[in-house]
């Protein structure tokens, strides 16, 4: 995992390389968050950029289908989940890898995760750990499901 801050955005690249060595299938971008203080709510924004020719399965899948995208807040002292995780509108189409219609993302997509800040929190920079579990396919092959662990920077205001 590579973590790099650029112009206010945290960029994390998750290695999920095809066996033929052609590179990554997904690059994750996490927006930094500014929050007024303890007990407040914040929205964590996660964006995925999918390599051309690949796709990632959406948040909701059939029980007999592919591994769905799951974005979750890991146990931490800063924030807890405060509502459902919501994704951008997926493509719903026949998937040749599974042989039926299923929702997925191709190219770019976003997911929002609402959180409530715990108290007491020290003002300043904090981080919230996320887990992202996903499966990438290219229409011929599907990679095994992968989980990446990322952190979202949150700046806590001194005002409560």
Secondary structure as GFF3:
##gff-version 3
##sequence-region A 1 160
A	DSSP	beta_strand	2	6	.	.	.	ID=ss1
A	DSSP	beta_strand	9	14	.	.	.	ID=ss2
A	DSSP	beta_strand	26	31	.	.	.	ID=ss3
A	DSSP	beta_strand	33	35	.	.	.	ID=ss4
A	DSSP	beta_strand	41	50	.	.	.	ID=ss5
A	DSSP	beta_strand	55	57	.	.	.	ID=ss6
A	DSSP	beta_strand	70	73	.	.	.	ID=ss7
A	DSSP	beta_strand	79	81	.	.	.	ID=ss8
A	DSSP	beta_strand	86	87	.	.	.	ID=ss9
A	DSSP	beta_strand	91	95	.	.	.	ID=ss10
A	DSSP	beta_strand	100	105	.	.	.	ID=ss11
A	DSSP	beta_strand	108	117	.	.	.	ID=ss12
A	DSSP	beta_strand	124	134	.	.	.	ID=ss13
A	DSSP	beta_strand	136	137	.	.	.	ID=ss14
A	DSSP	beta_strand	146	156	.	.	.	ID=ss15
###
